[in-house]
Amino acid sequence: MKIAICGILGKMGREIVNVAYEKQVKICAGIERKEFEGKTSKEFFPFIPYEFPIISSEEALKKIHEKEKIDVIIDFSHRGVIIPYLKFVYENKMNIGFVIGTTGFSDEETDFIKKCSESVPIFFSYNMSRGINLLLKKILPEIKKSLPDFDVEIVEIHHKMKKDAPSGTALKLAEVLGGQKVFGRSGVVGPRTENELGIFAVRGGDVIGDHMIFFLGDGERIEIVHRASSRRVFSVGAIKAAEIVFERKEKGQKGLITSFFE
């Protein structure tokens, strides 16, 4: 499997490079800001025994693809970066699959990602950990179904540099759990309504990502906590997602993939 990594010099991008190297996945290119154009992997990842370019344009991606035949682009950048590349690949029918772990997309951008998945397989998830995927796909729906009268609240904690709030994972958790989303509470808000789902974002320090889901009943409560102690867990998940995309692409399959447990 051959990959390119969008946001390769970010914290997640660097972790993905490490995992890809360990798993003998070939990296054909890194996508970054224009200031890094012309540089190569030797400057940033000297432990990798081969050299690949750092690029910053769609045309550069096309030239590399013509030579290397990239299978999957893994994206952990931000919404303003990946959409133009996705659009370029889609319009030029380049047959490259995508793993998208970036958050903060608008509804219009999300719809475009779904449209592109009609041509190539795309793994699109706000959280690449298997634990969160299991919660979303199996555990939380079962609790919600079994305890429909319990109130549900979500608290998420991330490092102080995170730009969006609440996290994409918290929003996905809320989507699975249903209810009327309430983003924090302040002042005289009155009693909690039956269908409310409170979402609270905490920012500080270097927290990788904590998500807490509370099911609150009369006289009892269930607290589910998922803590990511290292970005490596997301990097391992990203490579696993790329393998899923690659396998589907090899079989001529298309479509949007949103979980490891489909």
Protein Blocks (a to p, Z undefined) as FASTA:
>chain_A
ZZddehklmmklmmmmmmmmmnopacfbdcddfklgoiafklmmmmbmbdcdddfbfklm
mmmmmmnopabdcddfbfklmmmmmmmmmmnonopacddfbghiafklmmmmmmmmmmbc
cdddfbfcfklmmmmmmmmmmmmmmmmmbccdddddddfkbmbdcdfklmmmmmmngpad
dehjedjebjadfkbccdddddehjbfbacddddddehiacddddddfbfklmmmmmmmm
mmmmmmmmmnopacjdfbfkZZ
